[in-house]
């Protein structure tokens, strides 16, 4: 049975949606955050990029020689540890090349 149109009908108003404030992105450039200070550690991807090598190379040749922090699946490599590794590796390379 068809319904008769009632005298009162719904009216819709179209309003543009409000955009939420953009979320703050994390900095991966190692610079100081204004509230937190300088970063102390990097992800393996960031550490590989900082050294100028691929992540595969980093995983195969470098990470085994580093002291790292593991929390669950998260891995952190400190800037100080990368500097220590570079210093140690460069010393070792000069000793090998002089023999």
Secondary structure, 3 states (H helix, E strand, C coil): CCCCCCCCCCCCCCCCCCCCCCCCCCCCCCCCECCCECCCEECHHHHHHHHCCCHHHHHHHHHHHCCCEEECCEEEEEHHHHHHHHHHHHHHHHHHHCC
